[in-house]
Amino acid sequence: MDNTTSVILAGVGGQGVILISELLALAAIEAGFDATQTEEHGVSQRGGSVACQVRYGPEIRSPLVRPGRVDVILALEKLEGLRYAHTLHKEGVLVINAHEILPFSAGSAVASYPHHAIEFLAGKGLRVIDIAATEAAAALGNVRAANMLMLGALAACLALPPEAWDRVLARRIPARSLALNQRAFAEGARLAAGHEPGLQDETKEARYG
């Protein structure tokens, strides 16, 4: 059995995709795994598409995963979830923020945004966990914590121990914003687990037998 876990984290510039990708890789290392983090696409301009791959397991021989072999996609925005859905394997999970950021081309918003992306993906038989992370982060006091809230939702889908996440957050997040980020992380985990009760145990059993 392949004990490697492969995750794609996708969003747009300014949402903090690279930060949460780093935190995932560090949490995996903290838990005793080999891990790689690769920026698959990315542009410096705010609002451009950004995606990272994180892979972890006993031994990682390649930092990239082939389409159709991804375990979890974390999408911080609807369009990015749609963009990478084809990379999931048949038992994979797509965790998506029910949030829309209109893409821009030559300074003009693209008219045909896929507003029904979540319903479309679920209708294709994909396992979709949709979370209103942006609204939930705003309720916590800072909409910019949406990425950390989504990271907590991702954590609920993975078999990494809570103490590994706790240590990484405490070490990597500045003290002035640690409490807020910890609350956002916990809220994301709660929302994901509420979406599918027993999610962590089920995912761990499916992946590691």
C-alpha positions as CSV (number, residue, x, y, z in Angstrom):
1,M,0.0,0.0,0.0
2,D,1.2,3.5,-0.9
3,N,1.4,5.4,2.4
4,T,2.1,8.7,0.8
5,T,-0.5,11.5,1.2
6,S,-0.8,14.0,-1.6
7,V,-2.5,17.4,-1.1
8,I,-3.1,20.3,-3.5
9,L,-3.7,23.7,-1.9
10,A,-5.1,26.3,-4.4
11,G,-6.3,29.8,-4.3
12,V,-5.4,33.2,-5.6
13,G,-2.6,35.6,-4.7
14,G,-3.2,37.3,-1.4
15,Q,-5.1,34.4,0.2
16,G,-2.1,32.9,2.0
17,V,-1.9,29.7,0.0
18,I,1.9,29.4,0.3
19,L,1.8,30.0,4.1
20,I,-0.7,27.2,4.8
21,S,1.1,24.9,2.5
22,E,4.3,25.4,4.5
23,L,2.4,24.8,7.7
24,L,1.0,21.5,6.4
25,A,4.5,20.3,5.4
26,L,5.9,21.4,8.7
27,A,3.1,19.6,10.6
28,A,3.9,16.4,8.6
29,I,7.6,16.7,9.5
30,E,6.7,17.3,13.1
31,A,4.7,14.1,13.1
32,G,7.8,12.2,11.9
33,F,7.1,12.0,8.1
34,D,9.2,12.9,5.2
35,A,7.5,15.8,3.4
36,T,7.9,18.0,0.3
37,Q,6.3,21.3,-0.6
38,T,6.2,22.5,-4.2
39,E,4.7,25.6,-5.7
40,E,3.0,24.3,-8.8
41,H,1.8,27.6,-10.2
42,G,2.1,31.1,-8.9
43,V,2.2,34.7,-10.0
44,S,3.4,37.6,-7.9
45,Q,0.4,39.8,-8.9
46,R,-2.4,39.8,-6.3
47,G,-5.4,38.0,-7.5
48,G,-3.5,35.5,-9.8
49,S,-4.0,31.8,-9.4
50,V,-1.6,30.1,-7.0
51,A,-1.3,26.4,-6.2
52,C,1.0,24.2,-4.1
53,Q,1.5,20.5,-3.8
54,V,2.4,18.9,-0.4
55,R,3.3,15.3,-0.2
56,Y,4.2,13.4,3.0
57,G,4.8,9.8,4.0
58,P,7.6,7.5,5.2
59,E,9.7,8.3,2.2
60,I,8.9,10.8,-0.6
61,R,10.7,10.1,-3.9
62,S,9.0,12.6,-6.0
63,P,7.6,16.0,-5.0
64,L,4.9,15.9,-7.6
65,V,1.8,13.8,-7.9
66,R,0.1,12.7,-11.1
67,P,-3.5,13.8,-11.9
68,G,-6.0,11.3,-10.6
69,R,-3.8,10.5,-7.5
70,V,-4.4,13.4,-5.2
71,D,-5.9,12.6,-1.8
72,V,-7.2,16.0,-0.8
73,I,-7.7,19.3,-2.6
74,L,-8.0,22.4,-0.4
75,A,-9.5,25.2,-2.5
76,L,-9.7,28.7,-1.0
77,E,-12.0,29.8,-3.7
78,K,-14.7,28.1,-5.9
79,L,-13.0,28.5,-9.3
80,E,-9.7,27.0,-8.0
81,G,-11.6,24.0,-6.7
82,L,-13.1,23.5,-10.1
83,R,-9.7,24.0,-11.8
84,Y,-8.0,21.2,-9.8
85,A,-10.9,18.7,-9.3
86,H,-9.6,16.4,-12.1
87,T,-6.5,15.6,-10.0
88,L,-8.5,13.8,-7.3
89,H,-8.5,10.0,-7.1
90,K,-11.9,8.3,-6.8
91,E,-11.8,8.3,-2.9
92,G,-10.4,11.8,-2.7
93,V,-11.9,14.8,-0.8
94,L,-12.3,18.3,-2.1
95,V,-12.5,20.9,0.7
96,I,-13.7,24.2,-0.8
97,N,-14.3,27.6,0.5
98,A,-17.7,28.8,-0.7
99,H,-16.3,32.1,-1.7
100,E,-16.0,33.8,-5.1
101,I,-13.1,36.0,-6.4
102,L,-13.7,37.1,-10.0
103,P,-10.6,36.6,-12.1
104,F,-9.3,39.5,-14.1
105,S,-8.0,39.6,-17.6
106,A,-6.6,42.8,-19.1
107,G,-8.2,44.7,-16.3
108,S,-11.7,43.4,-16.9
109,A,-13.6,40.9,-14.9
110,V,-14.4,37.7,-16.7
111,A,-18.2,37.5,-17.1
112,S,-18.8,33.8,-17.0
113,Y,-17.8,32.9,-13.4
114,P,-18.9,29.3,-12.4
115,H,-21.2,30.3,-9.5
116,H,-22.6,26.7,-9.2
117,A,-19.2,25.1,-9.1
118,I,-19.8,23.3,-5.8
119,E,-23.1,21.9,-6.9
120,F,-21.5,20.8,-10.2
121,L,-18.6,19.0,-8.5
122,A,-20.9,17.2,-6.1
123,G,-23.2,16.2,-9.0
124,K,-20.2,14.6,-10.6
125,G,-19.9,12.2,-7.6
126,L,-17.0,13.9,-6.0
127,R,-16.8,14.0,-2.2
128,V,-17.1,17.8,-1.5
129,I,-16.9,19.5,1.8
130,D,-18.0,23.1,1.3
131,I,-17.3,25.7,4.1
132,A,-18.2,29.3,4.3
133,A,-14.7,30.1,5.5
134,T,-14.6,33.7,4.6
135,E,-17.8,34.6,6.4
136,A,-16.7,32.4,9.4
137,A,-13.3,34.2,9.6
138,A,-15.1,37.6,9.5
139,A,-17.2,36.5,12.4
140,L,-14.1,35.7,14.3
141,G,-12.8,39.2,13.8
142,N,-10.5,39.1,10.7
143,V,-11.5,37.9,7.2
144,R,-7.8,37.3,6.5
145,A,-7.9,34.3,8.8
146,A,-10.0,32.4,6.2
147,N,-6.9,30.5,5.1
148,M,-6.2,29.3,8.6
149,L,-9.8,28.3,9.0
150,M,-9.5,26.3,5.8
151,L,-6.3,24.7,7.1
152,G,-8.2,23.5,10.1
153,A,-10.8,22.0,7.8
154,L,-8.0,20.2,6.0
155,A,-6.5,19.0,9.2
156,A,-9.8,17.2,9.9
157,C,-9.3,15.2,6.7
158,L,-5.7,14.1,7.5
159,A,-4.2,11.7,9.9
160,L,-1.7,14.1,11.5
161,P,-1.8,14.4,15.3
162,P,-3.3,17.5,16.8
163,E,-0.1,18.2,18.9
164,A,1.9,18.4,15.6
165,W,-0.4,21.2,14.4
166,D,-0.3,22.9,17.8
167,R,3.5,23.0,17.9
168,V,3.9,24.2,14.3
169,L,1.3,27.0,14.7
170,A,2.9,28.2,17.9
171,R,6.4,28.2,16.3
172,R,5.4,29.7,12.9
173,I,2.6,32.2,13.6
174,P,3.6,35.6,15.1
175,A,2.6,35.9,18.8
176,R,0.4,38.9,18.1
177,S,-1.9,36.9,15.8
178,L,-1.5,33.4,17.2
179,A,-4.7,33.4,19.3
180,L,-6.9,34.4,16.4
181,N,-5.3,31.9,14.1
182,Q,-5.7,29.1,16.6
183,R,-9.4,30.0,17.0
184,A,-9.8,30.0,13.2
185,F,-8.0,26.7,12.9
186,A,-10.2,25.1,15.5
187,E,-13.4,26.5,13.9
188,G,-12.4,25.1,10.5
189,A,-11.8,21.6,12.0
190,R,-15.2,21.8,13.8
191,L,-17.0,22.8,10.6
192,A,-15.4,20.1,8.5
193,A,-16.1,17.4,11.1
194,G,-19.7,18.6,11.4
195,H,-20.0,18.3,7.7
196,E,-19.0,14.6,7.8
197,P,-19.0,13.2,11.4
198,G,-16.1,10.8,12.0
199,L,-14.2,12.3,9.1
200,Q,-10.7,11.9,10.7
201,D,-11.1,8.3,11.7
202,E,-12.6,7.3,8.3
203,T,-9.9,9.1,6.4
204,K,-7.1,7.5,8.5
205,E,-8.5,4.0,8.1
206,A,-8.9,4.4,4.3
207,R,-5.4,5.7,3.8
208,Y,-3.3,3.7,6.3
209,G,-5.4,0.6,6.8
